[in-house]
Amino acid sequence: MDGRRGIRESGSTSREETLEVAREFAQGLVPGDVICLHGDLGVGKTTFTKGLVEVLAPGTHQDEVTSPTFVTLNLYQHVAHFDLYRLERLVDFTRCGFAEYLEEPYITIIEWPKLIESLLPRSTYHIEIKRTGENSRVFVV
């Protein structure tokens, strides 16, 4: 599913398949990469993040990876995981010093990135997660 490797779209019909798609995508990531996850509430953004973190921050248990909706940021070794669903203003992001996480040595995962699009590096990965059925999803880079 990595655009650099020619994979543009992948699908999933279960939580485990979603984790596997994320694990595969994580293989090519390096410090400084930014991954933005787009999709409706409950579509699987945090599950996808769990798969990424499993590869990128070995030793982090999946149960430790939660949506940081109320705290905005969770750190797992050198992985910064943002949930900006409740963020109201771009200035709130910058005043908190969060912009430093958009570069090395971090790999940054952002759920609900719309508000900060102007700050994102040009090379940011945007992954749209779309529900295609009750238990199925498609991931488009």
C-alpha positions as CSV (number, residue, x, y, z in Angstrom):
1,M,0.0,0.0,0.0
2,D,3.0,2.3,-0.2
3,G,3.0,4.7,-3.1
4,R,6.8,4.6,-3.2
5,R,6.6,0.9,-3.9
6,G,3.7,1.2,-6.4
7,I,1.0,-0.1,-4.0
8,R,-1.8,2.3,-4.0
9,E,-4.8,0.4,-2.6
10,S,-5.5,-2.5,-0.3
11,G,-8.5,-4.0,1.4
12,S,-9.5,-5.6,4.7
13,T,-12.5,-7.6,5.9
14,S,-11.3,-8.0,9.6
15,R,-9.4,-6.4,12.4
16,E,-6.5,-8.7,11.8
17,E,-6.4,-7.9,8.1
18,T,-6.3,-4.2,8.9
19,L,-3.4,-4.8,11.2
20,E,-1.6,-6.8,8.5
21,V,-2.1,-4.0,5.9
22,A,-0.6,-1.5,8.4
23,R,2.3,-3.8,9.3
24,E,3.1,-4.1,5.6
25,F,2.9,-0.4,5.0
26,A,5.1,0.3,8.1
27,Q,8.0,-1.7,6.6
28,G,9.1,1.2,4.3
29,L,8.8,4.0,6.8
30,V,11.7,6.0,8.1
31,P,12.2,8.8,10.6
32,G,10.7,12.0,9.3
33,D,7.8,10.3,7.5
34,V,4.3,11.6,8.3
35,I,1.2,9.4,7.8
36,C,-2.2,11.1,7.8
37,L,-5.2,8.8,8.3
38,H,-8.5,10.0,6.9
39,G,-11.9,8.4,7.4
40,D,-15.1,8.5,9.3
41,L,-15.4,7.7,13.1
42,G,-15.0,4.1,13.8
43,V,-13.6,3.2,10.4
44,G,-10.3,1.7,11.8
45,K,-7.8,4.5,12.0
46,T,-6.7,3.5,15.5
47,T,-6.5,-0.2,14.5
48,F,-4.4,0.8,11.5
49,T,-2.2,2.8,13.9
50,K,-1.8,-0.3,16.2
51,G,-0.4,-2.2,13.2
52,L,2.0,0.6,12.4
53,V,3.3,0.9,15.9
54,E,3.7,-2.8,16.3
55,V,6.4,-2.6,13.6
56,L,7.8,0.9,14.3
57,A,8.0,0.6,18.1
58,P,8.8,-3.0,18.9
59,G,7.9,-4.0,22.4
60,T,4.8,-1.7,22.5
61,H,1.8,-3.9,23.3
62,Q,-1.3,-3.3,21.1
63,D,-3.4,-2.5,24.2
64,E,-1.0,0.5,24.9
65,V,-1.9,2.0,21.5
66,T,-5.1,4.0,22.0
67,S,-6.7,6.9,20.3
68,P,-5.3,10.0,22.0
69,T,-8.6,11.9,21.5
70,F,-8.6,13.7,24.8
71,V,-4.8,14.2,25.2
72,T,-4.0,14.8,21.5
73,L,-0.6,13.0,21.5
74,N,0.7,9.6,22.5
75,L,4.4,8.7,22.1
76,Y,5.6,5.2,21.5
77,Q,9.4,5.2,21.3
78,H,10.1,7.4,18.3
79,V,6.5,7.3,17.0
80,A,4.3,10.3,17.6
81,H,0.5,9.5,17.3
82,F,-1.8,12.5,17.1
83,D,-5.6,12.5,17.2
84,L,-6.7,16.0,16.2
85,Y,-10.4,15.4,16.2
86,R,-10.9,17.9,19.1
87,L,-8.3,20.4,18.0
88,E,-10.1,23.7,17.2
89,R,-7.3,26.0,15.9
90,L,-4.0,25.5,14.1
91,V,-2.4,27.9,16.6
92,D,-3.2,25.4,19.4
93,F,-1.1,22.8,17.6
94,T,1.8,25.1,17.1
95,R,1.7,26.7,20.6
96,C,2.0,23.2,22.1
97,G,5.2,22.6,20.2
98,F,3.7,19.8,18.3
99,A,5.2,20.8,14.9
100,E,8.6,19.4,16.0
101,Y,7.1,15.9,15.8
102,L,6.6,16.4,12.0
103,E,10.3,15.7,11.4
104,E,13.1,13.5,12.4
105,P,13.7,11.6,14.6
106,Y,9.9,10.8,14.7
107,I,7.6,8.9,12.5
108,T,4.4,10.8,12.9
109,I,0.9,9.3,12.6
110,I,-2.0,11.8,12.5
111,E,-5.7,11.0,12.7
112,W,-8.0,13.9,11.6
113,P,-5.2,16.0,10.0
114,K,-7.4,18.5,8.1
115,L,-6.7,21.4,10.5
116,I,-2.9,21.3,10.1
117,E,-2.6,20.5,6.4
118,S,-0.7,23.7,5.9
119,L,2.1,22.5,8.2
120,L,2.5,19.0,6.7
121,P,5.6,18.1,4.6
122,R,5.0,17.7,0.9
123,S,6.0,14.1,1.1
124,T,3.2,13.2,3.7
125,Y,1.4,10.0,3.1
126,H,-2.4,10.4,3.1
127,I,-4.3,7.2,3.6
128,E,-8.1,7.3,3.1
129,I,-9.9,4.5,5.0
130,K,-13.3,3.9,3.5
131,R,-15.9,1.4,4.8
132,T,-17.1,-0.7,1.9
133,G,-19.4,-3.0,3.9
134,E,-20.3,-4.0,7.4
135,N,-16.9,-5.6,8.0
136,S,-14.9,-4.4,5.0
137,R,-12.7,-1.5,4.3
138,V,-10.4,-0.2,1.6
139,F,-7.2,1.7,2.2
140,V,-6.2,4.2,-0.5
141,V,-2.8,6.0,-0.4
